[in-house]
Amino acid sequence: MGRRIHFVVDPQGWCCMGLIIFVWLYNTIFIPKVILFPHYEEGHISVVAILCYYFCSLFCIASLLRASVADPGKLPENPKIPITEREYWELCNKCNMMRPKRSHHCSRCGHCVRRMDHHCPWINNCVGEDNHWLFLQLCFYTQILSSYTLILDFCHYYYFLPLKKDNWDVFVFRHELALLRISAFMGLIILGGISGLFYTQLMGIFTDTTSIEKMSNCCEDISRPRKPWQQTFSEVFGTRWKILWFIPFRQRQPLRVPYHFANHV
């Protein structure tokens, strides 16, 4: 995609990300096999339902993988600071490198990240200026996929017509109830956790404040120029075309905004 790969060596992050991929694989394999394909073969649902499910699943895993390996905004060792912007830079007291204001040092990654929001073990990467939009897409599509899975689990037992089950796989036939209960349990847990996280992320963008800044109380409303929400979202996603905010298969281009708006604290 035109960006360098950022790889974090962290066993804890690998375990967390592996768990997320397992949940994704489980639902991507068993939900179509247990619910979608059998009901489609018997004429209870249309092919659109299957395509929508795989569409959400594809976008979910694409945003996860890209967010985990994308450079979040790591600063180079010897950054070139324009003379007109020197007042907006400061010295990091941990790595002794110059960095733009609103950058923060990640102790887990060992370097400073531009406009760092937080370090997320679930993607094994920092969430910063260059991959924040991918993290938001991950939260968004995870909610959609979890909600869709829960709706299918419910409809399978309480809305769809009973299946004939003539050509079912023996393992799936014997463990159908257990498979769907596991799917529903994982869907509820993930939907509850991601919904709260997604809400805090949206509120942070609306107020133009990162999670680190909220915790440290370093940004007061009176000290930051107010920007419309369209501007803050466009800066995060790198485009003013709102339809592109939902597509992970693209390259983000930073918007050219006045420097005092982008880095004022």
Salt bridges, closest charged atoms under 4 A:
ASP10 OD2 - ARG108 NH1 2.95
GLU42 OE1 - HIS44 NE2 3.86
ASP71 OD2 - ARG4 NE 2.52
GLU90 OE2 - ARG99 NE 3.40
ASP117 OD2 - HIS118 ND1 2.58
GLU129 OE2 - ARG114 NE 2.97
ASP130 OD2 - ARG114 NH2 2.66
ASP130 OD1 - ARG252 NH1 3.41
GLU176 OE2 - HIS156 NE2 2.51
GLU176 OE1 - LYS165 NZ 3.13
ASP208 OD1 - ARG102 NH1 3.44
ASP208 OD1 - ARG115 NH2 2.65
ASP208 OD2 - ARG224 NH1 3.75
ASP208 OD2 - LYS227 NZ 3.22
GLU213 OE2 - ARG102 NE 2.82
GLU213 OE1 - ARG224 NH2 3.68
ASP221 OD1 - ARG226 NH2 3.86
GLU235 OE1 - LYS227 NZ 3.02
